[in-house]
Amino acid sequence: HIIIKKLYYKKLLNIYTIQMTIYALSSGSGISGIASIRISGELTKNVVEKLTNSRIPKPRLATLKKINNITTNELIDEGIIIWFPGPNSYTGEDMAELHVHGSVAVVKAIQNSIAEIDGCRIAEPGEFTKLAFLNKKINLQKAESIADLISSETEIQRRQAIKIMTGKTAERFNSWRDGLVKILSNFEAKIDFPEEDLPEDILKDIKIKVNEIKNEIKKTLNDQKVGERIREGFKIAIVGPPNAGKSSLLNYLSNKEASIVSEIAGTTRDVIEVHLNINGLPVIISDTAGIRNSKDEIEKKGIKLALQKAEDADLNIVIIEPKSGHFTGFLKDLLNSKSILVINKSDLGVDSIVPEFKRYAPIYISIKNEKNLNSLITEIKNRLKNQFHNSENILITRERHRYNLEQCVEHLENFEEKNNSEEFDKASEDLRLAIRNLGKITGKVDVEEILGSIFRDFCIGK
């Protein structure tokens, strides 16, 4: 009885939470020309009427209104009110937007006034978009693309987010899922009516269709993770021995003093990262500790981090100087297809450089004299172009998508194996799991367990 009672009150609490009317500043915080405050929920109409001391404006019509403190009736500001009655709104609920002067004091006064109304609370990060998803206004991928569009810093990031918002990628995932659902219905007919033999062409078609979908997903997975790289940034690590010019190169590329430059070896102990926009492509460049044999425990940890960054990077700029030309121990592992060998301080002469390095087509530069740095930047741009040249057909933009597709392929392979050995009940379960994994990408399943991880990255007011 006690357990049932607790569950009942928990259910009431959840209903109450969902029915609360939420509000938040949707535009950026701080001083601005215009600030936008968004309100959504059953009490929206009541909130607007109390703030304006007048009837609700006509739907979707920008209306100039005086906005007052609901307790003292003191004038706070004069602004534009737009009323969006549900379900024809962003969240699917009754919703309003208040466009007021972007003063911190004005925004605070309006929010404090709304807070005085019972049943209203400040929105959580991403809660407006979460409501849009729960009310079936958008799918999960579109919700993610909205977050990506807001945080996009480069043209290619913007284009990728817009492409997903249009729903083209969701259509592909849903078509695979719908195809597997149709296959499952035919397959379960064989299990439910074993005495009725299904025509051979249907059984053969099941095998062909499952194999086709599996291979299409595998092809999609073989995308070199370009979608994730566009969203998160192409990772470049600057590695090399101490005093080779790593920090100076980072400062030159970022056009600011991001890293401390000193003639004292081992100045850089930690990893310093800078986000750059190179030809419209997102890049994260890391300056790392100089790699050498060291007895200093802190420096040794920095060197370990440097080697880890080099391993995880999409591109390594291995930088040395003529005096360290004999330093070959760590270079043997770092000089590979994802590396650019750079020889700095070339103005001091390059006669001491190990001849073996020449086969890596090194780029000779002088950061101090700004010599030949354009050649290095051109090479970096070419490497980026090669990585992103096939970005138009990218479907996967997050690790969540990749994981679910990999799980889907695994279940389809298990299905094929069990189907061939005539373990039909077990095979059908693998097919259901494959369908579920595809559904998780766009939200065609019960996805409460993954909603938090998706919407927590949103800003408040979105």
C-alpha positions as CSV (number, residue, x, y, z in Angstrom):
1,H,0.0,0.0,0.0
2,I,2.9,2.4,0.9
3,I,4.7,1.6,-2.3
4,I,1.5,2.3,-4.4
5,K,0.9,5.5,-2.5
6,K,4.5,6.7,-3.2
7,L,4.1,5.9,-6.8
8,Y,0.9,7.8,-6.9
9,Y,2.4,10.9,-5.4
10,K,5.4,10.6,-7.7
11,K,3.1,10.4,-10.7
12,L,1.3,13.5,-9.4
13,L,4.6,15.3,-9.0
14,N,5.6,14.5,-12.6
15,I,2.3,15.7,-14.0
16,Y,2.7,18.9,-11.9
17,T,6.2,19.4,-13.3
18,I,5.1,19.0,-16.9
19,Q,2.2,21.4,-16.4
20,M,4.3,24.2,-15.0
21,T,4.6,27.2,-17.2
22,I,8.3,28.0,-18.0
23,Y,10.0,31.2,-19.0
24,A,13.6,32.2,-19.8
25,L,15.7,34.7,-21.6
26,S,16.2,33.3,-25.1
27,S,18.6,35.9,-26.4
28,G,22.2,36.3,-25.2
29,S,22.8,37.5,-21.7
30,G,24.3,40.9,-21.1
31,I,23.5,44.3,-22.6
32,S,22.0,44.3,-26.1
33,G,19.6,46.4,-28.2
34,I,16.8,43.8,-27.9
35,A,16.2,41.0,-25.5
36,S,13.8,38.1,-26.1
37,I,12.0,36.4,-23.2
38,R,10.2,33.2,-24.0
39,I,7.2,31.8,-22.1
40,S,5.5,28.4,-22.7
41,G,2.7,26.5,-20.9
42,E,-0.9,26.6,-19.9
43,L,-0.5,29.9,-18.0
44,T,1.1,31.8,-20.8
45,K,-2.0,33.8,-21.7
46,N,-2.6,34.6,-18.1
47,V,1.1,35.8,-17.7
48,V,0.9,38.1,-20.7
49,E,-2.4,39.6,-19.7
50,K,-1.1,40.3,-16.1
51,L,2.1,41.8,-17.4
52,T,0.3,44.1,-19.9
53,N,-2.9,44.8,-18.0
54,S,-4.7,44.1,-21.3
55,R,-6.2,41.3,-23.3
56,I,-3.9,38.9,-25.2
57,P,-2.9,40.2,-28.7
58,K,-4.0,38.5,-31.9
59,P,-2.0,35.3,-32.7
60,R,1.3,35.7,-34.5
61,L,0.9,39.5,-34.8
62,A,3.7,41.7,-33.3
63,T,1.9,44.0,-30.9
64,L,3.4,47.0,-29.0
65,K,2.5,46.8,-25.3
66,K,3.5,48.4,-22.0
67,I,4.9,45.8,-19.6
68,N,4.2,46.3,-15.9
69,N,5.2,44.8,-12.6
70,I,2.3,42.6,-11.7
71,T,2.5,43.4,-8.0
72,T,3.0,47.2,-8.0
73,N,1.7,48.0,-11.5
74,E,4.9,50.0,-12.1
75,L,6.0,50.4,-15.7
76,I,9.0,48.1,-16.5
77,D,9.4,48.7,-20.2
78,E,7.5,49.0,-23.5
79,G,8.1,46.1,-26.0
80,I,6.7,43.8,-28.7
81,I,4.5,40.9,-27.6
82,I,3.9,37.9,-30.0
83,W,1.4,35.3,-29.0
84,F,1.5,31.7,-30.3
85,P,-1.4,29.7,-29.2
86,G,-0.8,25.9,-29.1
87,P,-0.4,23.6,-30.8
88,N,0.9,25.9,-33.6
89,S,3.9,27.0,-31.7
90,Y,7.6,26.0,-31.4
91,T,6.9,23.9,-28.2
92,G,3.4,22.7,-29.2
93,E,2.0,24.5,-26.1
94,D,0.6,28.0,-25.7
95,M,3.7,30.2,-26.1
96,A,4.6,33.9,-26.1
97,E,7.7,36.0,-26.8
98,L,8.4,39.4,-25.2
99,H,10.9,41.5,-27.2
100,V,12.1,44.2,-24.9
101,H,15.1,46.5,-24.5
102,G,18.2,44.5,-23.8
103,S,18.9,45.9,-20.4
104,V,20.0,43.6,-17.6
105,A,17.7,45.4,-15.2
106,V,14.7,45.2,-17.6
107,V,15.1,41.5,-18.2
108,K,15.6,40.8,-14.4
109,A,12.5,42.9,-13.5
110,I,10.3,41.1,-16.0
111,Q,11.5,37.6,-14.9
112,N,11.1,38.5,-11.3
113,S,7.5,39.6,-12.0
114,I,6.7,36.4,-13.9
115,A,8.1,34.4,-10.9
116,E,5.4,36.0,-8.7
117,I,2.7,34.0,-10.6
118,D,2.0,30.6,-9.1
119,G,2.7,27.8,-11.5
120,C,5.6,29.6,-13.3
121,R,9.3,28.7,-13.0
122,I,12.5,29.4,-14.9
123,A,13.2,27.0,-17.7
124,E,16.0,24.4,-17.6
125,P,18.6,24.3,-20.3
126,G,17.1,23.1,-23.6
127,E,13.6,22.7,-22.0
128,F,11.7,24.6,-24.8
129,T,13.2,22.3,-27.4
130,K,12.6,19.2,-25.2
131,L,9.0,20.2,-25.1
132,A,8.9,20.5,-28.9
133,F,10.3,17.0,-29.1
134,L,7.9,15.5,-26.5
135,N,4.9,17.2,-28.3
136,K,6.1,15.6,-31.6
137,K,7.0,19.0,-33.3
138,I,10.5,17.8,-34.0
139,N,12.5,14.5,-33.9
140,L,15.7,14.0,-31.9
141,Q,18.0,14.7,-34.8
142,K,16.4,18.0,-35.4
143,A,16.6,18.8,-31.7
144,E,20.4,18.1,-31.9
145,S,20.8,20.1,-35.1
146,I,19.2,23.1,-33.4
147,A,21.9,23.0,-30.7
148,D,24.6,22.5,-33.4
149,L,23.3,25.5,-35.4
150,I,23.3,27.7,-32.3
151,S,26.9,26.7,-31.5
152,S,28.2,26.7,-35.1
153,E,31.3,28.9,-35.6
154,T,32.2,28.1,-39.2
155,E,30.3,27.9,-42.5
156,I,30.7,24.1,-42.8
157,Q,29.3,23.6,-39.3
158,R,26.3,25.8,-40.2
159,R,25.6,23.9,-43.4
160,Q,25.8,20.6,-41.7
161,A,23.3,21.7,-39.0
162,I,20.9,23.1,-41.6
163,K,21.1,19.9,-43.6
164,I,20.0,17.8,-40.6
165,M,17.3,20.3,-39.7
166,T,15.7,19.8,-43.1
167,G,15.2,16.1,-42.2
168,K,17.1,14.4,-45.0
169,T,19.2,12.3,-42.7
170,A,16.3,11.4,-40.5
171,E,14.5,10.1,-43.7
172,R,17.4,7.7,-44.4
173,F,17.4,6.3,-40.9
174,N,13.6,6.0,-40.8
175,S,13.6,4.3,-44.2
176,W,16.0,1.6,-42.9
177,R,13.8,1.2,-39.8
178,D,10.6,1.0,-41.8
179,G,12.3,-1.6,-44.1
180,L,13.3,-3.8,-41.1
181,V,9.8,-3.4,-39.5
182,K,8.2,-4.8,-42.7
183,I,10.7,-7.6,-42.7
184,L,9.9,-8.4,-39.1
185,S,6.2,-8.6,-39.8
186,N,6.8,-11.2,-42.5
187,F,9.3,-13.0,-40.4
188,E,7.0,-13.2,-37.4
189,A,4.3,-14.6,-39.6
190,K,6.5,-17.6,-40.2
191,I,6.9,-18.0,-36.4
192,D,3.2,-17.5,-35.5
193,F,2.0,-19.9,-38.2
194,P,4.7,-22.6,-38.5
195,E,2.2,-24.9,-40.2
196,E,1.8,-22.4,-43.1
197,D,4.9,-22.4,-45.2
198,L,5.8,-18.9,-46.4
199,P,6.6,-18.7,-50.2
200,E,10.3,-19.2,-50.9
201,D,10.5,-15.9,-52.7
202,I,9.5,-14.1,-49.4
203,L,12.0,-16.0,-47.3
204,K,14.7,-15.2,-49.9
205,D,13.6,-11.6,-50.1
206,I,14.0,-11.3,-46.3
207,K,17.6,-12.4,-46.5
208,I,18.3,-10.0,-49.4
209,K,16.7,-7.0,-47.8
210,V,18.4,-7.5,-44.4
211,N,21.7,-7.8,-46.2
212,E,21.1,-4.7,-48.2
213,I,20.2,-2.6,-45.2
214,K,23.2,-4.0,-43.2
215,N,25.6,-3.1,-46.1
216,E,24.1,0.4,-46.5
217,I,24.6,1.1,-42.8
218,K,28.2,-0.3,-42.9
219,K,28.9,2.0,-45.8
220,T,27.6,4.9,-43.8
221,L,29.8,4.0,-40.8
222,N,32.8,4.0,-43.1
223,D,32.8,7.8,-43.3
224,Q,36.1,8.6,-41.5
225,K,34.1,10.3,-38.8
226,V,33.9,13.5,-40.9
227,G,30.5,14.5,-39.4
228,E,31.9,14.4,-35.9
229,R,35.0,16.3,-37.0
230,I,32.9,19.0,-38.6
231,R,30.8,19.4,-35.4
232,E,33.6,19.2,-32.9
233,G,36.6,20.5,-34.9
234,F,39.5,19.0,-36.8
235,K,42.2,18.2,-34.1
236,I,45.8,19.3,-34.8
237,A,48.6,18.7,-32.3
238,I,51.9,20.6,-32.5
239,V,54.6,18.2,-31.1
240,G,58.3,18.2,-31.0
241,P,61.3,18.6,-28.7
242,P,61.7,21.5,-26.3
243,N,62.5,25.0,-27.8
244,A,61.7,24.0,-31.3
245,G,59.1,26.7,-31.6
246,K,55.8,24.9,-30.9
247,S,54.3,27.7,-28.8
248,S,55.5,30.4,-31.2
249,L,53.8,28.5,-34.0
250,L,50.5,28.3,-32.1
251,N,50.7,32.0,-31.3
252,Y,51.3,32.8,-35.0
253,L,48.5,30.6,-36.3
254,S,46.0,32.0,-33.7
255,N,47.3,35.6,-34.1
256,K,47.4,36.1,-30.3
257,E,49.6,35.3,-27.3
258,A,47.9,32.0,-26.5
259,S,51.0,30.3,-25.2
260,I,54.0,31.4,-23.2
261,V,57.2,31.7,-25.3
262,S,60.5,31.4,-23.5
263,E,64.1,30.3,-24.3
264,I,64.0,28.1,-21.2
265,A,63.4,24.5,-22.3
266,G,60.3,22.8,-20.9
267,T,58.2,26.0,-20.4
268,T,55.0,24.3,-21.7
269,R,53.9,21.7,-19.2
270,D,50.2,21.3,-20.0
271,V,48.2,21.2,-23.2
272,I,47.0,24.6,-24.5
273,E,44.2,24.5,-27.0
274,V,43.0,27.2,-29.4
275,H,39.9,27.0,-31.6
276,L,40.4,28.4,-35.1
277,N,38.5,28.9,-38.3
278,I,40.7,28.0,-41.3
279,N,39.0,28.6,-44.6
280,G,35.6,28.1,-43.0
281,L,36.6,24.8,-41.4
282,P,36.7,24.3,-37.6
283,V,40.1,23.5,-36.2
284,I,41.3,22.8,-32.6
285,I,45.1,23.3,-32.4
286,S,47.0,22.0,-29.3
287,D,50.4,23.2,-28.1
288,T,52.0,20.4,-26.2
289,A,55.0,19.9,-23.8
290,G,58.4,19.4,-25.4
291,I,59.2,15.7,-25.7
292,R,62.5,14.7,-24.2
293,N,64.0,12.5,-21.5
294,S,63.1,14.1,-18.2
295,K,63.4,13.3,-14.5
296,D,60.9,16.1,-13.5
297,E,57.7,14.4,-12.6
298,I,55.4,17.3,-13.7
299,E,57.2,17.6,-17.0
300,K,57.0,13.8,-17.5
301,K,53.2,14.0,-17.1
302,G,53.2,16.8,-19.7
303,I,55.2,14.7,-22.1
304,K,52.7,11.8,-21.6
305,L,49.8,14.2,-22.4
306,A,51.7,15.4,-25.5
307,L,52.1,11.9,-26.8
308,Q,48.4,11.1,-26.1
309,K,47.3,14.3,-28.0
310,A,49.5,13.2,-30.9
311,E,47.8,9.8,-31.0
312,D,44.3,11.2,-30.8
313,A,44.9,14.1,-33.3
314,D,43.7,14.1,-36.9
315,L,46.9,15.8,-38.0
316,N,50.3,16.3,-36.2
317,I,52.6,19.1,-37.0
318,V,56.0,17.7,-35.9
319,I,58.3,20.6,-35.5
320,I,62.0,20.5,-34.9
321,E,65.0,22.8,-35.4
322,P,68.4,22.3,-36.9
323,K,70.0,21.7,-33.5
324,S,67.5,18.9,-32.7
325,G,67.8,17.3,-36.2
326,H,69.4,14.2,-34.6
327,F,66.4,13.8,-32.3
328,T,64.8,10.7,-33.9
329,G,63.5,8.5,-31.1
330,F,59.9,9.8,-30.9
331,L,59.9,10.9,-34.5
332,K,59.8,7.3,-35.8
333,D,56.4,6.9,-34.3
334,L,55.0,10.3,-35.1
335,L,56.1,10.7,-38.7
336,N,53.4,9.0,-40.7
337,S,50.5,9.7,-43.1
338,K,48.8,12.1,-40.6
339,S,51.9,14.2,-40.0
340,I,53.6,17.3,-41.5
341,L,57.3,17.6,-40.7
342,V,58.3,21.3,-40.1
343,I,61.9,22.5,-39.6
344,N,61.9,25.8,-37.8
345,K,64.8,28.3,-37.4
346,S,65.9,27.4,-41.0
347,D,67.6,30.8,-41.1
348,L,70.3,29.3,-38.8
349,G,71.1,26.7,-41.5
350,V,69.9,23.2,-42.1
351,D,73.1,21.4,-42.8
352,S,72.8,19.4,-39.6
353,I,69.4,17.9,-40.4
354,V,69.4,14.2,-40.7
355,P,69.1,13.2,-44.4
356,E,66.5,10.6,-43.5
357,F,64.1,13.4,-42.7
358,K,64.2,14.6,-46.3
359,R,62.0,11.7,-47.5
360,Y,59.1,13.2,-45.4
361,A,59.1,16.4,-47.6
362,P,59.8,18.8,-44.7
363,I,58.7,22.4,-44.8
364,Y,61.5,24.8,-43.8
365,I,60.2,27.8,-41.9
366,S,61.4,30.6,-39.7
367,I,58.8,31.8,-37.3
368,K,61.0,34.6,-36.1
369,N,61.5,36.0,-39.6
370,E,58.0,34.9,-40.7
371,K,59.6,32.9,-43.5
372,N,57.7,30.3,-45.6
373,L,54.8,30.1,-43.1
374,N,52.4,30.5,-46.0
375,S,53.6,27.2,-47.3
376,L,52.8,25.5,-44.0
377,I,49.3,27.1,-43.8
378,T,48.6,26.0,-47.4
379,E,49.6,22.4,-46.6
380,I,47.3,22.5,-43.5
381,K,44.4,23.8,-45.7
382,N,45.0,21.0,-48.3
383,R,44.9,18.4,-45.6
384,L,41.7,19.8,-44.3
385,K,40.1,19.8,-47.8
386,N,41.1,16.1,-48.2
387,Q,39.4,15.3,-45.0
388,F,36.1,17.2,-45.6
389,H,35.8,16.8,-49.4
390,N,33.0,14.2,-49.0
391,S,31.1,16.0,-46.3
392,E,27.9,16.4,-48.4
393,N,26.8,12.8,-47.9
394,I,27.5,12.6,-44.2
395,L,24.7,11.2,-42.0
396,I,26.5,10.7,-38.7
397,T,27.3,13.8,-36.7
398,R,27.4,12.4,-33.1
399,E,28.9,9.5,-31.3
400,R,25.4,8.6,-30.2
401,H,24.4,8.0,-33.8
402,R,27.5,6.0,-34.6
403,Y,27.0,3.7,-31.5
404,N,23.4,2.9,-32.4
405,L,24.3,2.1,-36.0
406,E,27.1,-0.1,-34.9
407,Q,24.8,-1.9,-32.5
408,C,22.2,-2.2,-35.3
409,V,24.7,-3.9,-37.7
410,E,25.8,-6.3,-34.9
411,H,22.1,-7.3,-34.3
412,L,21.5,-7.8,-38.1
413,E,24.6,-10.0,-38.3
414,N,23.3,-12.0,-35.3
415,F,19.9,-12.2,-37.1
416,E,21.5,-13.6,-40.3
417,E,23.4,-16.2,-38.3
418,K,20.4,-17.4,-36.3
419,N,18.1,-17.3,-39.3
420,N,20.5,-19.6,-41.2
421,S,20.5,-22.0,-38.3
422,E,16.7,-21.8,-38.0
423,E,16.7,-20.3,-34.5
424,F,13.8,-18.2,-35.6
425,D,12.6,-16.9,-32.2
426,K,16.0,-15.7,-31.3
427,A,16.5,-14.2,-34.8
428,S,13.3,-12.2,-34.5
429,E,14.6,-10.7,-31.2
430,D,17.8,-9.5,-32.9
431,L,15.7,-7.9,-35.6
432,R,13.6,-6.1,-32.9
433,L,16.8,-4.9,-31.3
434,A,18.2,-3.6,-34.6
435,I,14.9,-1.7,-35.2
436,R,15.1,-0.2,-31.7
437,N,18.7,1.0,-32.3
438,L,17.6,2.8,-35.4
439,G,14.6,4.3,-33.6
440,K,16.8,5.7,-30.9
441,I,18.5,8.0,-33.4
442,T,15.4,9.9,-34.4
443,G,13.4,9.2,-31.3
444,K,10.9,6.6,-32.5
445,V,11.2,4.7,-29.2
446,D,10.9,5.4,-25.5
447,V,14.1,7.5,-25.2
448,E,13.6,9.0,-21.7
449,E,17.0,7.6,-20.7
450,I,18.9,9.6,-23.4
451,L,17.0,12.9,-23.3
452,G,19.1,14.3,-20.5
453,S,22.3,13.8,-22.3
454,I,21.0,15.5,-25.4
455,F,19.3,18.6,-24.0
456,R,21.8,19.4,-21.2
457,D,24.1,21.0,-23.7
458,F,21.5,23.6,-24.8
459,C,21.5,27.1,-23.4
460,I,18.7,28.2,-21.1
461,G,15.9,29.7,-23.2
462,K,16.2,27.3,-26.1
